[in-house]
């Protein structure tokens, strides 16, 4: 990677500190943890009428965060861009097979399974927020969309659990703390 092709937050060869490189920029890290907090809050306030207004505003916050992340996926730092991590179906299948065999390749950015999970999570969050907004509009289909909204929210819990399991499995397989990497922004340099 030449100096003129880099963006702030890109991992650079001369950037190594104790064998680490910057991978996740501040936007990606803040987005991730703000989204975790907003979704957890929205899910916890979803059933209580007294928290309905907070639930609604958390839904708007989630939609705004996802919208910003979609933009950042095209203009952000190297490992934040969709072109760096959105895989094809064959890449995900091959990576998961290798992971089950304990010989999956280590990626500096997101691995193919992680990339696919990001796409699923972003799409699921947009659908969940969208059906929540449609529910608020009322009308003849309001109850139907409320049921869809609840189903999607519960599906997001399943996806989040799979995401955490994948992070833990990948952390063990590659002997690196991916949770800490999403806090610090740094990972062990490529071998």
Residue pairs with C-beta under 8 A, 6 or more apart in sequence:
1 10
1 12
1 13
1 78
3 12
6 12
6 78
7 76
7 77
7 78
8 25
8 77
9 22
9 24
9 25
9 26
9 27
9 76
9 77
9 78
9 80
9 185
10 22
10 77
10 78
10 79
11 21
11 22
11 23
11 78
11 79
11 108
11 189
12 21
12 22
15 21
15 22
16 189
17 186
19 188
19 189
20 186
20 187
20 188
20 189
21 108
21 186
21 187
21 188
21 189
21 190
22 185
22 186
23 79
23 108
23 109
23 181
23 185
23 186
23 187
24 79
24 80
24 181
24 182
24 185
25 76
25 77
25 79
25 80
25 185
26 185
27 68
27 72
27 76
27 77
27 80
28 72
28 76
28 77
28 79
28 80
28 185
29 182
29 183
29 185
31 65
31 68
31 69
31 72
32 182
33 182
33 183
34 61
34 65
35 62
35 65
35 66
35 69
35 125
38 58
38 61
38 62
38 65
39 58
39 62
39 125
39 156
39 160
41 54
41 58
42 55
42 58
42 59
42 62
42 153
43 153
43 156
43 157
45 51
45 52
45 54
45 55
45 58
46 55
46 150
46 153
56 132
56 136
59 128
59 129
59 132
59 133
60 129
62 125
62 128
62 129
63 125
63 126
63 129
63 130
63 133
66 122
66 125
66 126
66 129
69 122
70 122
72 80
73 80
73 81
73 82
74 81
74 82
75 81
78 84
78 109
79 85
79 108
79 109
79 110
84 109
84 110
85 107
85 109
85 110
85 111
85 112
85 114
85 115
85 118
86 115
86 116
86 118
86 119
87 95
87 112
87 115
87 116
91 112
92 112
92 113
92 115
92 116
94 112
95 104
95 105
95 111
95 112
95 113
96 113
98 104
98 105
99 113
99 169
99 170
99 173
102 173
104 111
104 170
104 173
105 111
106 174
106 176
106 190
106 191
107 114
108 187
108 189
108 190
110 118
111 170
113 166
113 170
114 166
114 167
114 170
117 159
117 162
117 163
117 166
120 159
121 156
121 159
121 160
121 163
124 152
124 155
124 156
124 159
125 156
127 152
128 149
128 152
128 153
128 156
131 145
131 146
131 148
131 149
131 152
132 149
134 141
134 142
134 145
134 149
135 142
135 145
135 146
135 149
167 178
167 179
170 178
171 177
171 178
171 179
176 187
176 188
178 187
181 187
